[in-house]
Amino acid sequence: MAGHAHESNAKRIWIVFGILSVITLVEVYLGIIKPSALHLHGPGTSWLNWIFIILTLAKAYGIAWVFMHLEGEKKWFRRAIVWSGVFLMIYMVTLFLLEGEYIYDTLSPLVRW
């Protein structure tokens, strides 16, 4: 029985940790500061919310790519997982934006926000 060489992935894990930490720090910074320039209304919601959505999806993709070992899988399998998640997230974001706007419009005469 041949021995299996084990490679250390410590460097790679620290690089991924650094990248995810930087993205998280940007999200926290924007969440605390809330720049008024980004409160302009974009498609469906403010640009600040779109930045949060995009950064969160980037982190989710990075975590799946590295820690679920998607980079070593066949191309069709990677695409099936990633595109299923992308379409699900697009659907959820669209649903939340439409329903949130409806609830806001419906309750705004009754509730003081």
C-alpha positions in Angstrom: 0.0 0.0 0.0 1.6 3.2 -1.1 1.6 6.1 1.3 -0.4 9.2 0.6 1.5 12.5 0.9 -0.4 15.1 2.8 0.0 18.7 1.8 -0.6 21.4 4.3 -3.2 23.9 3.2 -2.4 26.3 6.1 -1.2 29.1 3.7 -4.3 28.8 1.5 -6.6 28.9 4.5 -4.9 32.0 5.8 -5.2 33.7 2.4 -8.9 32.8 2.3 -9.3 34.0 5.9 -7.7 37.3 4.9 -9.9 37.9 1.9 -13.1 37.0 3.7 -12.0 39.3 6.6 -11.4 42.2 4.3 -14.8 41.8 2.7 -16.4 41.6 6.1 -14.5 44.7 7.3 -15.8 46.6 4.3 -19.4 45.5 5.0 -19.1 46.5 8.7 -17.5 49.8 7.8 -20.2 50.6 5.3 -22.8 49.5 7.8 -21.5 51.8 10.5 -20.7 54.8 8.3 -23.7 54.5 5.9 -22.4 57.0 3.3 -25.2 59.3 2.2 -24.0 59.1 -1.4 -24.9 55.4 -1.4 -28.4 56.1 -0.1 -29.5 57.1 -3.6 -32.3 54.9 -4.9 -31.0 52.2 -7.2 -32.9 49.5 -9.0 -35.3 48.3 -6.3 -33.4 49.6 -3.3 -30.5 51.8 -2.4 -27.0 51.3 -3.8 -25.7 50.6 -0.3 -28.0 47.6 -0.1 -26.9 46.4 -3.5 -23.3 46.6 -2.3 -24.2 44.5 0.8 -26.0 41.9 -1.4 -23.1 41.6 -3.9 -20.4 41.3 -1.1 -22.4 38.7 0.7 -22.8 36.6 -2.5 -19.1 37.0 -3.2 -18.3 35.6 0.3 -20.8 32.8 -0.1 -19.2 31.8 -3.4 -15.7 32.0 -2.0 -16.6 29.8 0.9 -18.3 27.2 -1.3 -15.4 27.3 -3.8 -12.7 26.7 -1.2 -14.2 24.9 1.8 -16.6 22.7 -0.2 -13.7 21.9 -2.6 -15.6 22.9 -5.7 -12.4 23.8 -7.6 -11.6 20.1 -7.8 -15.0 19.0 -9.2 -16.0 18.5 -12.8 -17.1 21.7 -14.6 -20.8 20.6 -15.0 -21.1 19.9 -11.3 -19.6 23.2 -10.3 -21.9 25.0 -12.7 -24.9 23.1 -11.4 -24.2 24.1 -7.8 -23.1 27.7 -8.5 -25.9 28.6 -10.9 -28.6 27.0 -8.8 -27.4 29.2 -5.9 -27.2 32.3 -8.1 -30.8 31.9 -9.4 -32.1 31.2 -6.0 -30.4 34.3 -4.6 -31.7 36.4 -7.5 -35.2 35.1 -6.9 -35.0 35.8 -3.1 -33.6 39.3 -3.5 -36.3 40.1 -6.1 -39.1 38.7 -3.9 -37.8 40.5 -0.8 -37.5 43.9 -2.6 -41.0 43.6 -4.2 -42.7 42.4 -1.0 -40.9 44.9 1.2 -41.9 47.8 -1.0 -45.5 46.5 -1.0 -45.6 46.3 2.8 -44.0 49.7 3.1 -46.5 51.3 0.8 -49.4 49.5 2.5 -48.4 50.3 6.1 -46.9 53.7 5.6 -50.2 55.5 6.3 -50.7 53.5 9.5 -47.2 53.1 10.9 -44.7 55.8 11.7 -41.3 54.5 10.5 
